[in-house]
Amino acid sequence: MRPDPDRLIPRRPRRHPILAALACTGSVVVGVFVVLSCLVELRLEAIGFGRPRDTGIRPGYISALVIGATAGVVVPTGVCLALLKGSRRLVAVVAGAAAVVVAVSLFGAARW
């Protein structure tokens, strides 16, 4: 008996586009909440709300918040790039760039 040629070559599992879109959307929603919370906390730190008295702005804390806000944009963009195919990847890149522009404009528009 000859072996079945279809069984000799392992097949890659198919990705379902609806599940990929749901995972991408979920990561974007979480990323938006992470970015907004980091920006709000940056604002509160800058005006002195919630930090110890007689202290200045804590640079380590500020840098951790900036890294968190950056990760809130970069990680969902990477997830969408990994999961989506074809022209939808361009949409993920443009959305990531737009998120960076909006975050920087919100951060820059705050009056310190």
N, CA, C and O atoms as a Tinker XYZ file with bonds, in Angstrom:
   448  protein
     1  N      0.825000   -1.191000    0.000000    73     2
     2  CA     0.000000    0.000000    0.000000    64     1     3
     3  C      0.866000    1.250000    0.000000    63     2     4     5
     4  O      1.883000    1.335000    0.688000    81     3
     5  N      0.438000    2.185000   -0.773000    73     3     6
     6  CA     1.162000    3.448000   -0.842000    64     5     7
     7  C      0.552000    4.431000    0.162000    63     6     8     9
     8  O     -0.665000    4.465000    0.350000    81     7
     9  N      1.413000    5.230000    0.803000    73     7    10
    10  CA     0.869000    6.217000    1.745000    64     9    11
    11  C      0.152000    7.343000    1.002000    63    10    12    13
    12  O      0.472000    7.670000   -0.141000    81    11
    13  N     -0.795000    7.902000    1.672000    73    11    14
    14  CA    -1.563000    9.014000    1.115000    64    13    15
    15  C     -0.669000   10.253000    1.062000    63    14    16    17
    16  O     -0.146000   10.654000    2.103000    81    15
    17  N     -0.467000   10.881000   -0.108000    73    15    18
    18  CA     0.439000   12.034000   -0.186000    64    17    19
    19  C     -0.044000   13.236000    0.622000    63    18    20    21
    20  O      0.769000   14.059000    1.043000    81    19
    21  N     -1.342000   13.350000    0.843000    73    19    22
    22  CA    -1.845000   14.479000    1.628000    64    21    23
    23  C     -1.456000   14.366000    3.096000    63    22    24    25
    24  O     -1.361000   15.377000    3.792000    81    23
    25  N     -1.236000   13.171000    3.560000    73    23    26
    26  CA    -0.884000   12.988000    4.965000    64    25    27
    27  C      0.610000   13.175000    5.202000    63    26    28    29
    28  O      1.026000   13.377000    6.343000    81    27
    29  N      1.418000   13.113000    4.161000    73    27    30
    30  CA     2.853000   13.268000    4.320000    64    29    31
    31  C      3.244000   14.728000    4.534000    63    30    32    33
    32  O      4.208000   15.010000    5.245000    81    31
    33  N      2.525000   15.637000    3.942000    73    31    34
    34  CA     2.829000   17.061000    4.060000    64    33    35
    35  C      1.897000   17.660000    5.107000    63    34    36    37
    36  O      0.683000   17.712000    4.910000    81    35
    37  N      2.470000   18.112000    6.218000    73    35    38
    38  CA     1.590000   18.705000    7.237000    64    37    39
    39  C      0.997000   20.022000    6.744000    63    38    40    41
    40  O      1.673000   20.826000    6.101000    81    39
    41  N     -0.232000   20.214000    7.050000    73    39    42
    42  CA    -0.917000   21.440000    6.633000    64    41    43
    43  C     -0.861000   22.469000    7.748000    63    42    44    45
    44  O     -0.936000   22.153000    8.935000    81    43
    45  N     -0.726000   23.710000    7.312000    73    43    46
    46  CA    -0.780000   24.800000    8.283000    64    45    47
    47  C     -2.228000   25.021000    8.681000    63    46    48    49
    48  O     -3.121000   24.984000    7.835000    81    47
    49  N     -2.460000   25.249000    9.948000    73    47    50
    50  CA    -3.849000   25.528000   10.344000    64    49    51
    51  C     -4.306000   26.846000    9.743000    63    50    52    53
    52  O     -3.541000   27.806000    9.652000    81    51
    53  N     -5.556000   26.875000    9.339000    73    51    54
    54  CA    -6.106000   28.082000    8.736000    64    53    55
    55  C     -6.446000   29.093000    9.811000    63    54    56    57
    56  O     -6.927000   28.746000   10.890000    81    55
    57  N     -6.189000   30.337000    9.495000    73    55    58
    58  CA    -6.588000   31.415000   10.399000    64    57    59
    59  C     -7.966000   31.884000    9.989000    63    58    60    61
    60  O     -8.247000   32.088000    8.808000    81    59
    61  N     -8.802000   32.046000   10.960000    73    59    62
    62  CA   -10.135000   32.548000   10.687000    64    61    63
    63  C    -10.097000   34.064000   10.747000    63    62    64    65
    64  O     -9.684000   34.619000   11.764000    81    63
    65  N    -10.511000   34.749000    9.697000    73    63    66
    66  CA   -10.402000   36.216000    9.676000    64    65    67
    67  C    -11.262000   36.889000   10.730000    63    66    68    69
    68  O    -10.905000   37.966000   11.208000    81    67
    69  N    -12.374000   36.296000   11.104000    73    67    70
    70  CA   -13.227000   36.920000   12.122000    64    69    71
    71  C    -12.545000   36.863000   13.483000    63    70    72    73
    72  O    -12.581000   37.836000   14.236000    81    71
    73  N    -11.921000   35.723000   13.805000    73    71    74
    74  CA   -11.216000   35.618000   15.080000    64    73    75
    75  C    -10.006000   36.553000   15.114000    63    74    76    77
    76  O     -9.707000   37.144000   16.151000    81    75
    77  N     -9.314000   36.686000   13.986000    73    75    78
    78  CA    -8.180000   37.606000   13.924000    64    77    79
    79  C     -8.638000   39.042000   14.117000    63    78    80    81
    80  O     -7.981000   39.818000   14.811000    81    79
    81  N     -9.762000   39.399000   13.508000    73    79    82
    82  CA   -10.288000   40.758000   13.669000    64    81    83
    83  C    -10.741000   41.007000   15.105000    63    82    84    85
    84  O    -10.547000   42.101000   15.634000    81    83
    85  N    -11.334000   40.013000   15.731000    73    83    86
    86  CA   -11.756000   40.165000   17.137000    64    85    87
    87  C    -10.555000   40.313000   18.064000    63    86    88    89
    88  O    -10.571000   41.139000   18.977000    81    87
    89  N     -9.513000   39.516000   17.833000    73    87    90
    90  CA    -8.303000   39.636000   18.651000    64    89    91
    91  C     -7.640000   40.987000   18.450000    63    90    92    93
    92  O     -7.156000   41.598000   19.403000    81    91
    93  N     -7.617000   41.447000   17.214000    73    91    94
    94  CA    -7.039000   42.758000   16.915000    64    93    95
    95  C     -7.846000   43.869000   17.586000    63    94    96    97
    96  O     -7.276000   44.784000   18.181000    81    95
    97  N     -9.155000   43.785000   17.489000    73    95    98
    98  CA   -10.020000   44.797000   18.107000    64    97    99
    99  C     -9.879000   44.790000   19.623000    63    98   100   101
   100  O     -9.828000   45.849000   20.249000    81    99
   101  N     -9.816000   43.613000   20.210000    73    99   102
   102  CA    -9.646000   43.524000   21.660000    64   101   103
   103  C     -8.333000   44.116000   22.128000    63   102   104   105
   104  O     -8.292000   44.806000   23.147000    81   103
   105  N     -7.252000   43.853000   21.393000    73   103   106
   106  CA    -5.968000   44.421000   21.789000    64   105   107
   107  C     -5.957000   45.939000   21.616000    63   106   108   109
   108  O     -5.316000   46.649000   22.390000    81   107
   109  N     -6.659000   46.431000   20.608000    73   107   110
   110  CA    -6.732000   47.887000   20.404000    64   109   111
   111  C     -7.514000   48.545000   21.538000    63   110   112   113
   112  O     -7.120000   49.605000   22.025000    81   111
   113  N     -8.608000   47.935000   21.958000    73   111   114
   114  CA    -9.405000   48.502000   23.055000    64   113   115
   115  C     -8.585000   48.550000   24.341000    63   114   116   117
   116  O     -8.594000   49.557000   25.049000    81   115
   117  N     -7.883000   47.474000   24.639000    73   115   118
   118  CA    -7.035000   47.464000   25.838000    64   117   119
   119  C     -5.920000   48.504000   25.705000    63   118   120   121
   120  O     -5.595000   49.191000   26.674000    81   119
   121  N     -5.342000   48.621000   24.523000    73   119   122
   122  CA    -4.293000   49.610000   24.305000    64   121   123
   123  C     -4.782000   51.033000   24.489000    63   122   124   125
   124  O     -4.060000   51.872000   25.026000    81   123
   125  N     -5.997000   51.314000   24.050000    73   123   126
   126  CA    -6.563000   52.656000   24.236000    64   125   127
   127  C     -6.706000   52.972000   25.719000    63   126   128   129
   128  O     -6.372000   54.074000   26.154000    81   127
   129  N     -7.198000   52.018000   26.494000    73   127   130
   130  CA    -7.341000   52.254000   27.932000    64   129   131
   131  C     -5.985000   52.429000   28.611000    63   130   132   133
   132  O     -5.855000   53.247000   29.522000    81   131
   133  N     -4.984000   51.680000   28.183000    73   131   134
   134  CA    -3.645000   51.819000   28.759000    64   133   135
   135  C     -3.075000   53.197000   28.452000    63   134   136   137
   136  O     -2.533000   53.857000   29.338000    81   135
   137  N     -3.195000   53.634000   27.199000    73   135   138
   138  CA    -2.653000   54.941000   26.809000    64   137   139
   139  C     -3.376000   56.068000   27.552000    63   138   140   141
   140  O     -2.735000   56.980000   28.075000    81   139
   141  N     -4.693000   56.005000   27.595000    73   139   142
   142  CA    -5.437000   57.066000   28.289000    64   141   143
   143  C     -5.114000   57.117000   29.777000    63   142   144   145
   144  O     -4.961000   58.201000   30.341000    81   143
   145  N     -5.008000   55.960000   30.414000    73   143   146
   146  CA    -4.700000   55.964000   31.845000    64   145   147
   147  C     -3.294000   56.484000   32.101000    63   146   148   149
   148  O     -3.071000   57.201000   33.076000    81   147
   149  N     -2.348000   56.137000   31.245000    73   147   150
   150  CA    -0.986000   56.660000   31.412000    64   149   151
   151  C     -0.938000   58.167000   31.197000    63   150   152   153
   152  O     -0.232000   58.870000   31.921000    81   151
   153  N     -1.681000   58.677000   30.206000    73   151   154
   154  CA    -1.691000   60.119000   29.966000    64   153   155
   155  C     -2.369000   60.883000   31.101000    63   154   156   157
   156  O     -1.921000   61.966000   31.478000    81   155
   157  N     -3.434000   60.328000   31.636000    73   155   158
   158  CA    -4.095000   60.976000   32.781000    64   157   159
   159  C     -3.156000   60.993000   33.981000    63   158   160   161
   160  O     -3.056000   62.005000   34.675000    81   159
   161  N     -2.476000   59.898000   34.228000    73   159   162
   162  CA    -1.557000   59.853000   35.361000    64   161   163
   163  C     -0.361000   60.773000   35.154000    63   162   164   165
   164  O      0.146000   61.352000   36.114000    81   163
   165  N      0.097000   60.914000   33.905000    73   163   166
   166  CA     1.160000   61.882000   33.631000    64   165   167
   167  C      0.700000   63.297000   33.959000    63   166   168   169
   168  O      1.446000   64.084000   34.543000    81   167
   169  N     -0.510000   63.604000   33.586000    73   167   170
   170  CA    -1.063000   64.928000   33.875000    64   169   171
   171  C     -1.174000   65.162000   35.379000    63   170   172   173
   172  O     -0.816000   66.227000   35.881000    81   171
   173  N     -1.673000   64.158000   36.084000    73   171   174
   174  CA    -1.814000   64.301000   37.537000    64   173   175
   175  C     -0.460000   64.424000   38.224000    63   174   176   177
   176  O     -0.317000   65.171000   39.192000    81   175
   177  N      0.520000   63.702000   37.731000    73   175   178
   178  CA     1.867000   63.806000   38.297000    64   177   179
   179  C      2.447000   65.194000   38.037000    63   178   180   181
   180  O      3.131000   65.752000   38.895000    81   179
   181  N      2.178000   65.749000   36.864000    73   179   182
   182  CA     2.731000   67.054000   36.523000    64   181   183
   183  C      2.135000   68.173000   37.373000    63   182   184   185
   184  O      2.829000   69.137000   37.694000    81   183
   185  N      0.859000   68.058000   37.741000    73   183   186
   186  CA     0.256000   69.114000   38.554000    64   185   187
   187  C      0.447000   68.873000   40.043000    63   186   188   189
   188  O      0.064000   69.709000   40.861000    81   187
   189  N      1.037000   67.736000   40.401000    73   187   190
   190  CA     1.358000   67.489000   41.798000    64   189   191
   191  C      0.309000   66.716000   42.572000    63   190   192   193
   192  O      0.437000   66.569000   43.787000    81   191
   193  N     -0.702000   66.228000   41.925000    73   191   194
   194  CA    -1.758000   65.495000   42.606000    64   193   195
   195  C     -1.321000   64.048000   42.808000    63   194   196   197
   196  O     -1.032000   63.344000   41.841000    81   195
   197  N     -1.273000   63.609000   44.050000    73   195   198
   198  CA    -0.975000   62.223000   44.347000    64   197   199
   199  C      0.472000   61.905000   44.631000    63   198   200   201
   200  O      0.782000   60.769000   44.992000    81   199
   201  N      1.377000   62.864000   44.483000    73   199   202
   202  CA     2.768000   62.560000   44.813000    64   201   203
   203  C      3.068000   63.060000   46.217000    63   202   204   205
   204  O      2.323000   63.882000   46.751000    81   203
   205  N      4.148000   62.577000   46.823000    73   203   206
   206  CA     4.488000   63.021000   48.175000    64   205   207
   207  C      4.752000   64.530000   48.224000    63   206   208   209
   208  O      5.199000   65.134000   47.248000    81   207
   209  N      4.465000   65.112000   49.374000    73   207   210
   210  CA     4.679000   66.550000   49.520000    64   209   211
   211  C      6.153000   66.898000   49.460000    63   210   212   213
   212  O      7.018000   66.073000   49.757000    81   211
   213  N      6.416000   68.113000   49.077000    73   211   214
   214  CA     7.773000   68.657000   49.012000    64   213   215
   215  C      8.695000   67.836000   48.120000    63   214   216   217
   216  O      9.895000   67.742000   48.377000    81   215
   217  N      8.146000   67.257000   47.099000    73   215   218
   218  CA     8.976000   66.549000   46.120000    64   217   219
   219  C      8.624000   67.079000   44.737000    63   218   220   221
   220  O      7.521000   67.568000   44.495000    81   219
   221  N      9.573000   66.969000   43.863000    73   219   222
   222  CA     9.345000   67.376000   42.483000    64   221   223
   223  C      8.788000   66.222000   41.674000    63   222   224   225
   224  O      8.373000   65.191000   42.204000    81   223
   225  N      8.797000   66.435000   40.389000    73   223   226
   226  CA     8.335000   65.380000   39.492000    64   225   227
   227  C      9.342000   64.232000   39.544000    63   226   228   229
   228  O     10.550000   64.451000   39.447000    81   227
   229  N      8.841000   63.024000   39.697000    73   227   230
   230  CA     9.704000   61.837000   39.804000    64   229   231
   231  C     10.034000   61.320000   38.406000    63   230   232   233
   232  O      9.152000   60.814000   37.711000    81   231
   233  N     11.303000   61.442000   37.984000    73   231   234
   234  CA    11.656000   61.060000   36.617000    64   233   235
   235  C     11.492000   59.563000   36.335000    63   234   236   237
   236  O     11.132000   59.189000   35.219000    81   235
   237  N     11.744000   58.716000   37.305000    73   235   238
   238  CA    11.573000   57.284000   37.096000    64   237   239
   239  C     10.120000   56.918000   36.855000    63   238   240   241
   240  O      9.810000   56.072000   36.016000    81   239
   241  N      9.236000   57.559000   37.596000    73   239   242
   242  CA     7.805000   57.305000   37.448000    64   241   243
   243  C      7.292000   57.835000   36.113000    63   242   244   245
   244  O      6.481000   57.194000   35.445000    81   243
   245  N      7.779000   59.019000   35.738000    73   243   246
   246  CA     7.390000   59.603000   34.453000    64   245   247
   247  C      7.859000   58.716000   33.294000    63   246   248   249
   248  O      7.110000   58.488000   32.344000    81   247
   249  N      9.085000   58.223000   33.372000    73   247   250
   250  CA     9.587000   57.376000   32.290000    64   249   251
   251  C      8.816000   56.058000   32.210000    63   250   252   253
   252  O      8.592000   55.544000   31.115000    81   251
   253  N      8.409000   55.504000   33.354000    73   251   254
   254  CA     7.598000   54.280000   33.336000    64   253   255
   255  C      6.239000   54.540000   32.689000    63   254   256   257
   256  O      5.731000   53.691000   31.957000    81   255
   257  N      5.652000   55.697000   32.952000    73   255   258
   258  CA     4.366000   56.024000   32.334000    64   257   259
   259  C      4.501000   56.253000   30.829000    63   258   260   261
   260  O      3.620000   55.865000   30.061000    81   259
   261  N      5.589000   56.875000   30.409000    73   259   262
   262  CA     5.817000   57.085000   28.977000    64   261   263
   263  C      6.029000   55.739000   28.275000    63   262   264   265
   264  O      5.519000   55.528000   27.175000    81   263
   265  N      6.773000   54.838000   28.901000    73   263   266
   266  CA     6.972000   53.504000   28.335000    64   265   267
   267  C      5.644000   52.760000   28.256000    63   266   268   269
   268  O      5.378000   52.075000   27.269000    81   267
   269  N      4.810000   52.887000   29.285000    73   267   270
   270  CA     3.496000   52.247000   29.272000    64   269   271
   271  C      2.607000   52.789000   28.172000    63   270   272   273
   272  O      1.912000   52.026000   27.501000    81   271
   273  N      2.621000   54.105000   27.980000    73   271   274
   274  CA     1.814000   54.706000   26.915000    64   273   275
   275  C      2.319000   54.277000   25.540000    63   274   276   277
   276  O      1.523000   54.041000   24.630000    81   275
   277  N      3.626000   54.177000   25.388000    73   275   278
   278  CA     4.192000   53.718000   24.119000    64   277   279
   279  C      3.819000   52.261000   23.854000    63   278   280   281
   280  O      3.476000   51.893000   22.730000    81   279
   281  N      3.889000   51.447000   24.889000    73   279   282
   282  CA     3.517000   50.035000   24.727000    64   281   283
   283  C      2.035000   49.880000   24.406000    63   282   284   285
   284  O      1.640000   48.947000   23.707000    81   283
   285  N      1.219000   50.796000   24.919000    73   283   286
   286  CA    -0.207000   50.747000   24.617000    64   285   287
   287  C     -0.521000   51.020000   23.160000    63   286   288   289
   288  O     -1.619000   50.708000   22.697000    81   287
   289  N      0.419000   51.595000   22.429000    73   287   290
   290  CA     0.245000   51.815000   20.989000    64   289   291
   291  C      0.979000   50.738000   20.185000    63   290   292   293
   292  O      0.446000   50.224000   19.202000    81   291
   293  N      2.186000   50.403000   20.600000    73   291   294
   294  CA     3.027000   49.491000   19.820000    64   293   295
   295  C      2.515000   48.049000   19.872000    63   294   296   297
   296  O      2.490000   47.365000   18.848000    81   295
   297  N      2.112000   47.590000   21.044000    73   295   298
   298  CA     1.682000   46.188000   21.175000    64   297   299
   299  C      0.429000   45.886000   20.356000    63   298   300   301
   300  O      0.429000   44.896000   19.625000    81   299
   301  N     -0.647000   46.690000   20.438000    73   299   302
   302  CA    -1.796000   46.387000   19.574000    64   301   303
   303  C     -1.475000   46.474000   18.079000    63   302   304   305
   304  O     -2.014000   45.703000   17.285000    81   303
   305  N     -0.611000   47.397000   17.697000    73   303   306
   306  CA    -0.221000   47.481000   16.289000    64   305   307
   307  C      0.515000   46.215000   15.865000    63   306   308   309
   308  O      0.279000   45.696000   14.774000    81   307
   309  N      1.397000   45.721000   16.713000    73   307   310
   310  CA     2.108000   44.482000   16.405000    64   309   311
   311  C      1.189000   43.277000   16.351000    63   310   312   313
   312  O      1.351000   42.408000   15.495000    81   311
   313  N      0.223000   43.219000   17.263000    73   311   314
   314  CA    -0.737000   42.114000   17.248000    64   313   315
   315  C     -1.543000   42.138000   15.957000    63   314   316   317
   316  O     -1.756000   41.099000   15.332000    81   315
   317  N     -1.983000   43.311000   15.563000    73   315   318
   318  CA    -2.763000   43.415000   14.322000    64   317   319
   319  C     -1.917000   43.077000   13.100000    63   318   320   321
   320  O     -2.414000   42.448000   12.165000    81   319
   321  N     -0.664000   43.478000   13.090000    73   319   322
   322  CA     0.208000   43.133000   11.976000    64   321   323
   323  C      0.436000   41.628000   11.899000    63   322   324   325
   324  O      0.518000   41.067000   10.806000    81   323
   325  N      0.538000   40.973000   13.052000    73   323   326
   326  CA     0.774000   39.528000   13.067000    64   325   327
   327  C     -0.463000   38.745000   12.650000    63   326   328   329
   328  O     -0.344000   37.685000   12.035000    81   327
   329  N     -1.631000   39.244000   12.971000    73   327   330
   330  CA    -2.849000   38.482000   12.732000    64   329   331
   331  C     -3.525000   38.781000   11.395000    63   330   332   333
   332  O     -4.126000   37.892000   10.791000    81   331
   333  N     -3.432000   40.009000   10.938000    73   331   334
   334  CA    -4.154000   40.386000    9.725000    64   333   335
   335  C     -3.328000   40.093000    8.486000    63   334   336   337
   336  O     -2.100000   40.024000    8.545000    81   335
   337  N     -4.006000   39.924000    7.375000    73   335   338
   338  CA    -3.340000   39.624000    6.107000    64   337   339
   339  C     -3.618000   40.722000    5.088000    63   338   340   341
   340  O     -4.594000   41.464000    5.199000    81   339
   341  N     -2.746000   40.806000    4.103000    73   339   342
   342  CA    -2.974000   41.650000    2.932000    64   341   343
   343  C     -3.068000   43.126000    3.231000    63   342   344   345
   344  O     -2.269000   43.673000    3.991000    81   343
   345  N     -4.044000   43.762000    2.632000    73   343   346
   346  CA    -4.175000   45.213000    2.734000    64   345   347
   347  C     -4.635000   45.646000    4.121000    63   346   348   349
   348  O     -4.536000   46.823000    4.468000    81   347
   349  N     -5.129000   44.721000    4.902000    73   347   350
   350  CA    -5.541000   45.085000    6.261000    64   349   351
   351  C     -4.348000   45.446000    7.134000    63   350   352   353
   352  O     -4.493000   46.164000    8.123000    81   351
   353  N     -3.172000   44.950000    6.771000    73   351   354
   354  CA    -1.959000   45.326000    7.512000    64   353   355
   355  C     -1.680000   46.814000    7.368000    63   354   356   357
   356  O     -1.242000   47.462000    8.318000    81   355
   357  N     -1.929000   47.351000    6.196000    73   355   358
   358  CA    -1.741000   48.786000    5.988000    64   357   359
   359  C     -2.668000   49.582000    6.892000    63   358   360   361
   360  O     -2.284000   50.622000    7.426000    81   359
   361  N     -3.878000   49.097000    7.059000    73   359   362
   362  CA    -4.823000   49.758000    7.958000    64   361   363
   363  C     -4.283000   49.751000    9.384000    63   362   364   365
   364  O     -4.406000   50.750000   10.094000    81   363
   365  N     -3.689000   48.642000    9.810000    73   363   366
   366  CA    -3.121000   48.559000   11.159000    64   365   367
   367  C     -1.968000   49.539000   11.334000    63   366   368   369
   368  O     -1.847000   50.170000   12.383000    81   367
   369  N     -1.122000   49.672000   10.321000    73   367   370
   370  CA     0.012000   50.605000   10.405000    64   369   371
   371  C     -0.481000   52.045000   10.458000    63   370   372   373
   372  O      0.017000   52.842000   11.254000    81   371
   373  N     -1.444000   52.382000    9.626000    73   371   374
   374  CA    -1.987000   53.742000    9.616000    64   373   375
   375  C     -2.690000   54.039000   10.939000    63   374   376   377
   376  O     -2.566000   55.144000   11.467000    81   375
   377  N     -3.418000   53.077000   11.475000    73   375   378
   378  CA    -4.094000   53.282000   12.761000    64   377   379
   379  C     -3.079000   53.451000   13.889000    63   378   380   381
   380  O     -3.284000   54.266000   14.788000    81   379
   381  N     -2.001000   52.697000   13.849000    73   379   382
   382  CA    -0.955000   52.856000   14.855000    64   381   383
   383  C     -0.293000   54.222000   14.773000    63   382   384   385
   384  O     -0.037000   54.852000   15.799000    81   383
   385  N     -0.017000   54.681000   13.563000    73   383   386
   386  CA     0.574000   56.013000   13.388000    64   385   387
   387  C     -0.394000   57.104000   13.847000    63   386   388   389
   388  O      0.016000   58.090000   14.459000    81   387
   389  N     -1.682000   56.919000   13.546000    73   387   390
   390  CA    -2.678000   57.898000   14.001000    64   389   391
   391  C     -2.773000   57.912000   15.522000    63   390   392   393
   392  O     -2.949000   58.972000   16.121000    81   391
   393  N     -2.659000   56.752000   16.148000    73   391   394
   394  CA    -2.702000   56.692000   17.608000    64   393   395
   395  C     -1.513000   57.421000   18.220000    63   394   396   397
   396  O     -1.653000   58.097000   19.239000    81   395
   397  N     -0.351000   57.284000   17.604000    73   395   398
   398  CA     0.831000   58.006000   18.096000    64   397   399
   399  C      0.616000   59.515000   17.973000    63   398   400   401
   400  O      0.935000   60.266000   18.895000    81   399
   401  N      0.084000   59.953000   16.847000    73   399   402
   402  CA    -0.153000   61.388000   16.644000    64   401   403
   403  C     -1.161000   61.917000   17.658000    63   402   404   405
   404  O     -0.960000   62.991000   18.226000    81   403
   405  N     -2.232000   61.183000   17.889000    73   403   406
   406  CA    -3.249000   61.626000   18.850000    64   405   407
   407  C     -2.676000   61.658000   20.260000    63   406   408   409
   408  O     -2.928000   62.605000   21.005000    81   407
   409  N     -1.911000   60.638000   20.637000    73   407   410
   410  CA    -1.333000   60.608000   21.985000    64   409   411
   411  C     -0.354000   61.760000   22.190000    63   410   412   413
   412  O     -0.351000   62.396000   23.244000    81   411
   413  N      0.467000   62.025000   21.195000    73   411   414
   414  CA     1.423000   63.130000   21.319000    64   413   415
   415  C      0.698000   64.469000   21.363000    63   414   416   417
   416  O      1.099000   65.364000   22.107000    81   415
   417  N     -0.360000   64.618000   20.576000    73   415   418
   418  CA    -1.094000   65.885000   20.597000    64   417   419
   419  C     -1.833000   66.067000   21.922000    63   418   420   421
   420  O     -1.912000   67.186000   22.430000    81   419
   421  N     -2.371000   65.000000   22.485000    73   419   422
   422  CA    -3.014000   65.114000   23.799000    64   421   423
   423  C     -1.996000   65.446000   24.874000    63   422   424   425
   424  O     -2.262000   66.260000   25.758000    81   423
   425  N     -0.843000   64.824000   24.800000    73   423   426
   426  CA     0.196000   65.079000   25.790000    64   425   427
   427  C      0.742000   66.486000   25.645000    63   426   428   429
   428  O      1.035000   67.145000   26.642000    81   427
   429  N      0.883000   66.956000   24.403000    73   427   430
   430  CA     1.426000   68.290000   24.167000    64   429   431
   431  C      0.410000   69.392000   24.400000    63   430   432   433
   432  O      0.783000   70.524000   24.707000    81   431
   433  N     -0.883000   69.072000   24.257000    73   431   434
   434  CA    -1.896000   70.093000   24.408000    64   433   435
   435  C     -2.216000   70.376000   25.876000    63   434   436   437
   436  O     -2.822000   71.398000   26.200000    81   435
   437  N     -1.806000   69.465000   26.762000    73   435   438
   438  CA    -2.073000   69.679000   28.182000    64   437   439
   439  C     -1.251000   70.863000   28.669000    63   438   440   441
   440  O     -0.054000   70.958000   28.398000    81   439
   441  N     -1.899000   71.752000   29.380000    73   439   442
   442  CA    -1.196000   72.931000   29.899000    64   441   443
   443  C     -0.592000   72.586000   31.241000    63   442   444   445
   444  O     -1.301000   72.312000   32.209000    81   443
   445  N      0.703000   72.603000   31.283000    73   443   446
   446  CA     1.403000   72.245000   32.520000    64   445   447
   447  C      1.444000   73.468000   33.374000    63   446   448
   448  O      1.984000   73.432000   34.480000    81   447
